[in-house]
């Protein structure tokens, strides 16, 4: 039997072995998949990832979510490629814990290097099985058959054809074949092209539905009482006045105090009437004193990388240079604040939630709201920006708890002030570097200490014989109590923005000290051929003219690696007397291996340029006594359309390397490239991000 009847309602859960089973009490066990190398958990059965309908349309099921990065499009491309079906015939279902196979979450630019190969293998095996079925149906050898747009034909016989839809009749494919290879690059017909995005039409017409667009009948809008400062403990609460608001419902259960109303404005008004007293928060650092505080409170550093002998490196150095580089806290500041809508039905809660990690959030709701795993379904199809800040979802727990208590659908939407106050921040960081070089410009010594940012890509990729890098604390954890005044976590390309800023700023300091052109100095100290290629590609497109900095031109460069994707960034700036930096143009050369979707990659890189302008030039978190002072976008300056420079993205061809992620690598060198360009323009070295107008003006004297 090649296929088994399976209704859409029953097509509900992926077992550990990859088979779809009916959704019942065994669903919790079904969500524990086998682990495979590469830090990704996947079912072994290709049916977990695809289904061919009676109409011939193909559904692709993945636990990732669409954050705007284009995953929905690239996954449709690779499945269409391996199945030999039309791209437009593939529909992608994402982020639904009842329908999709388990996934850790959408972060780290891991969708392409880890999930894309899995989907390709699933498509390749399904195609091979379908060809075998077609061979039996047509009475022809499988190796003679051809497939186009989901129709199998026998070129040796006229009018001999059968479609995938006719072969499976909407049923699950029971057969399996082992060791089916995916297509080589030379046979790609869909991969490498840029079809219309799967989410484009819904988003430009306003039909795309996010967590806040779920408005079931009887919905109550919830407003949760929150402390005014991080670390503040509630001493007392009085909800009497809030309870007098007509139609309001007050919930006070343990640590949760919330006001609910069918109208969001009246929920706000009722919350304002809640009288709560909190204790005073002990004195804490602010944005000016935080760096000294980090150095005092950081844990013992751990060695990230070392080689050679530092003493020998110093002896071999004609000059030794020390530098300290600082990076303040950063907010994720997504357009869509943390949102969740929860509905109870037949003892089960369904939560539509803005999250990057639906299965992790399911576990949060199970633990935090008192449900069994089979009672919780999480759906996160579209998410309005995450950048690392939506890997968790406390709002989903609140919504589920309140729906369980009230018996009504509940929506929790963080205000913009909530978002700035409660969303974890990118950690502030201090980077201390001591380096040495010969008179000829060969780097002989590198001794780096990183505090706060974390150790990802902390090791320099330059050829340095005597080196050591140590790291203390970071977004991954290991931070002693009191080191940070609030929660910290991953922020787009976590660790790497800060670490690249310190390393590439210091490389430029060394080049200037030795009288070398920045490009010449980097190439002199590189043996990594991929990095050389991207640097030379960026320089060619930028029309880089060798000169010693500062040359008064306002040009700078930086390069870096993130998740094995290579980036070289060059920028041109103009610096005003008021300290404002106008970025005139940016060129980025990228090597991400095989490019799945060129236009999609360019879109991600262009977005990274704009977001990079923010962390480099304007996005400064101000805080005091555990209280975040930025409460909206008038106090936390994001780049605007008027900030847009000319952007040129160079995609460096590398078909020998498997496809890698492109959502984060283009951002990592923006801070350093702009700092180096400002130095070239003014002769003043900015060592702290963000380089706000006030900081630049102070440096200019």
Buried (B, 14 or more C-beta within 10 A) or exposed (E): EBBEEBEEEEBBBBBBEBBBBEBEEEBBEBBEBEEEEEEBBBBBBBBBBBBBBEEBBBBBBBBBBBBBBBBBBBBBBBBBBBBBBBBEBBBBBBBBBBBBBBBBBBBBBBBBBBBBBBBBBBBBBBBBBBBBBBBEBBEBEBEBBEBEBBBBBBEEEEEBBBBBBBBBEBBBBEBBBEEBEBBEEEEBEBBBBBBEBBBBEBEEEEEBBBBBEBEBEEBBBBBBBBBEBBBBEBEEBEBEEBBEBEEBBBBEEEEBBBBBBBEBEBBBBBBEBBEBEBEEBEEBBBBEEBBEBBBEBBBEBEEBBBBBBBEEBBEBBEEBBEBBBBBBBBBBBBEBBBBBBBBBEEEBBBBBBBBBBBBBBBBBBBEBBEBEBBBBBBBBBBBBBBBBBBBBBBBBBBBBBBBBBBEBBBBBBBBBBBBBBBBBBBBBBBBBBBBBBEEEBBBBBBBBBBBBBBBBBBBBBBEBBBBBBBBBBBBBEBBEEEBBBBEBBBBBBBBBBBBBBBBBBBBBBBBBEBEBBBBBBBBBBBEBEBBBBBBBBBBEBBEBEEBBBBBEBBBBBBBBBBBBBBBBBBBBBEBEEEBBBBBBBBBBBBBBBBBBBEBBBBBBBBBBBBBBBBBBBBBBBBBBBBBBBBBEEEEBBBBEEEBBBEBBBBBBEBBEBBBBBBBBBBBBBBBBBBBBBBBBBBBBBBBBBBBBBEBBBEBBE
